Amino acid sequence: MSDVYLLNKPFGVLTQFTDRDGRETLADYFNVKDVYAAGRLDRDSEGLLVLTSDGTLQHHIADPRHKLSKTYWVQVEGQIDPGALARLERGVMLKDGKTRPAKVTVTEHPQIWDRTPPIRYRASIPTSWIELIISEGKNRQVRRMTAAVGYPTLRLIRYAIGPLTIDGLAPGEWRMLEQTDLRKLKASIIERGIIS
């Protein structure tokens, strides 16, 4: 079986291994050769990245046509209302088309690390945390979805991809996926008829 790695990407790190402008990249945190990220996280987003040298597996994880769920913890500006949650659940019209229906719930502030730098804080404007589960990957999709329903994203953390999570990984930490977890990942992909 292929080696697969999980990395908790910190805020401000590019999802690539080199940068001509000297910004932080995956190479500053991850030292295994000949692996590539299965999907991307924007520089200003945090959380789970899956890395592997298996091109087929990488494609099946990253390609939105395969509908592998991705779970995000999202801090938004304002006290999000039921109407906005319903719109997110139905799918939101963006410039590049309507998003697929999402699963969304309001949550308490998750037990997570402090971000450096911290998000902007305004005493007069509350914030909300939601858990948003989507099965596609349009460019900056989660941020555009929350903005489209009137609640700009302040902080975005990808918690899970399919059955894989960042549990036990501090920002910048990584681990090799155990074979039992890799089998669960492949089973999750097979359930969707993606690979056999």
C-alpha positions as CSV (number, residue, x, y, z in Angstrom):
1,M,0.0,0.0,0.0
2,S,1.0,3.6,-0.6
3,D,2.4,5.8,2.2
4,V,0.0,8.6,3.1
5,Y,0.7,11.5,5.5
6,L,-1.5,13.8,7.4
7,L,-0.3,17.4,8.1
8,N,-2.0,20.1,10.1
9,K,-1.1,23.1,7.9
10,P,-0.6,26.3,9.9
11,F,-2.1,29.7,9.0
12,G,0.1,31.6,6.5
13,V,1.7,28.5,4.9
14,L,1.5,27.9,1.1
15,T,0.3,24.5,0.0
16,Q,3.4,24.0,-2.1
17,F,7.0,23.1,-1.5
18,T,8.8,26.1,-2.9
19,D,8.2,29.8,-3.2
20,R,10.2,32.4,-5.0
21,D,9.1,35.1,-2.6
22,G,10.5,33.3,0.5
23,R,7.1,32.7,2.1
24,E,6.6,29.7,4.3
25,T,5.7,26.5,2.4
26,L,5.1,22.8,3.3
27,A,8.9,22.2,3.1
28,D,9.2,24.3,6.3
29,Y,7.1,21.6,8.2
30,F,7.3,18.4,6.2
31,N,10.5,16.6,5.1
32,V,9.3,13.5,3.2
33,K,10.4,13.5,-0.5
34,D,8.4,12.8,-3.6
35,V,4.9,13.4,-2.1
36,Y,2.3,15.9,-3.1
37,A,-0.8,17.4,-1.5
38,A,-4.1,15.8,-2.4
39,G,-6.0,19.1,-2.7
40,R,-5.1,22.6,-1.5
41,L,-5.7,24.9,1.4
42,D,-5.4,28.6,0.9
43,R,-2.6,30.4,2.6
44,D,-5.0,32.0,5.1
45,S,-6.7,28.6,5.9
46,E,-5.5,26.0,8.4
47,G,-5.9,22.3,9.0
48,L,-5.8,19.0,7.4
49,L,-3.7,18.2,4.3
50,V,-3.3,14.7,2.9
51,L,0.0,14.1,1.2
52,T,1.0,11.0,-0.8
53,S,3.1,9.8,-3.7
54,D,0.2,7.7,-5.0
55,G,-1.1,9.8,-8.0
56,T,-4.3,7.8,-8.3
57,L,-5.2,8.2,-4.6
58,Q,-4.2,11.8,-4.7
59,H,-6.6,12.4,-7.6
60,H,-9.5,10.6,-6.0
61,I,-9.1,12.6,-2.8
62,A,-8.7,16.0,-4.5
63,D,-11.1,15.8,-7.4
64,P,-14.5,17.3,-6.5
65,R,-16.2,15.0,-8.9
66,H,-15.6,12.1,-6.4
67,K,-17.7,13.8,-3.7
68,L,-15.4,12.8,-0.8
69,S,-16.7,14.9,2.1
70,K,-14.6,17.7,3.7
71,T,-15.4,19.0,7.1
72,Y,-14.6,22.6,8.0
73,W,-14.7,24.5,11.3
74,V,-15.6,28.1,10.3
75,Q,-15.7,31.2,12.5
76,V,-17.9,33.8,10.9
77,E,-18.6,37.4,11.6
78,G,-22.0,37.9,13.3
79,Q,-24.5,35.7,15.0
80,I,-25.5,33.4,12.2
81,D,-29.2,33.0,11.8
82,P,-31.4,30.0,10.7
83,G,-32.1,31.5,7.3
84,A,-28.4,31.6,6.4
85,L,-27.9,28.1,7.7
86,A,-30.8,26.9,5.5
87,R,-29.3,28.6,2.4
88,L,-26.0,27.0,3.0
89,E,-27.7,23.6,3.3
90,R,-29.6,24.0,0.1
91,G,-26.6,25.3,-1.9
92,V,-25.5,28.8,-2.6
93,M,-25.3,30.5,-6.0
94,L,-21.7,31.7,-6.7
95,K,-20.3,33.3,-9.8
96,D,-19.1,29.9,-11.0
97,G,-22.4,28.1,-10.3
98,K,-24.5,26.8,-7.5
99,T,-22.8,24.8,-4.8
100,R,-24.0,21.3,-3.8
101,P,-26.1,21.1,-0.7
102,A,-24.0,21.2,2.5
103,K,-24.4,19.9,6.0
104,V,-24.1,22.7,8.5
105,T,-24.5,23.1,12.2
106,V,-23.8,25.8,14.7
107,T,-21.2,24.7,17.2
108,E,-19.4,26.0,20.3
109,H,-15.9,27.4,19.9
110,P,-13.8,24.2,19.2
111,Q,-11.0,23.3,21.5
112,I,-8.2,24.5,19.1
113,W,-4.9,26.3,19.1
114,D,-4.5,30.1,19.1
115,R,-3.9,31.5,15.7
116,T,-0.9,33.7,15.0
117,P,-1.7,36.4,14.1
118,P,-5.1,36.3,15.9
119,I,-8.3,37.2,14.0
120,R,-9.5,40.7,14.2
121,Y,-11.8,41.2,17.1
122,R,-14.5,43.8,17.4
123,A,-16.2,44.1,20.7
124,S,-19.5,45.3,19.1
125,I,-19.7,42.4,16.6
126,P,-20.2,38.9,17.8
127,T,-18.9,35.8,16.0
128,S,-20.2,32.3,15.4
129,W,-18.7,28.9,14.8
130,I,-20.2,26.5,12.3
131,E,-19.3,23.1,11.1
132,L,-19.7,22.9,7.4
133,I,-19.4,19.7,5.4
134,I,-19.2,19.9,1.7
135,S,-18.4,17.4,-1.1
136,E,-16.8,19.6,-3.7
137,G,-13.9,22.1,-3.9
138,K,-14.5,25.3,-5.8
139,N,-11.8,27.9,-5.3
140,R,-12.2,29.5,-1.9
141,Q,-15.6,27.9,-1.7
142,V,-16.3,28.0,2.0
143,R,-15.3,31.7,2.3
144,R,-17.5,32.6,-0.7
145,M,-20.4,30.5,0.6
146,T,-20.5,32.2,4.0
147,A,-20.0,35.7,2.4
148,A,-22.9,35.0,0.0
149,V,-25.3,34.4,3.0
150,G,-24.0,37.6,4.8
151,Y,-21.5,36.1,7.2
152,P,-17.8,36.7,6.2
153,T,-15.4,34.0,7.3
154,L,-12.9,35.1,9.9
155,R,-11.1,31.8,10.5
156,L,-11.2,28.6,8.5
157,I,-9.9,25.2,9.6
158,R,-10.3,22.0,7.6
159,Y,-11.0,19.3,10.3
160,A,-11.5,16.2,8.1
161,I,-11.3,14.7,4.7
162,G,-13.6,11.7,4.6
163,P,-12.7,9.6,7.6
164,L,-9.3,11.3,8.2
165,T,-9.0,14.1,10.8
166,I,-6.5,16.4,12.4
167,D,-7.1,14.9,15.8
168,G,-3.8,14.7,17.8
169,L,-1.9,17.0,15.4
170,A,-0.8,20.5,16.5
171,P,-0.2,23.1,13.8
172,G,2.8,22.1,11.8
173,E,2.8,18.5,13.0
174,W,2.4,15.5,10.7
175,R,2.2,11.7,10.9
176,M,2.1,8.8,8.6
177,L,-1.3,7.2,8.2
178,E,-1.5,3.8,9.6
179,Q,-2.5,1.0,7.3
180,T,-5.8,0.4,9.1
181,D,-6.7,4.1,8.5
182,L,-5.6,3.9,4.9
183,R,-7.9,1.0,4.4
184,K,-10.8,3.1,5.8
185,L,-9.9,5.9,3.5
186,K,-9.9,3.6,0.5
187,A,-13.1,1.9,1.6
188,S,-14.7,5.4,1.9
189,I,-13.7,6.1,-1.7
190,I,-14.8,2.7,-3.0
191,E,-18.3,3.2,-1.4
192,R,-18.7,6.1,-3.7
193,G,-17.9,4.0,-6.7
194,I,-14.8,6.0,-7.4
195,I,-12.2,3.2,-7.4
196,S,-12.4,-0.5,-7.1
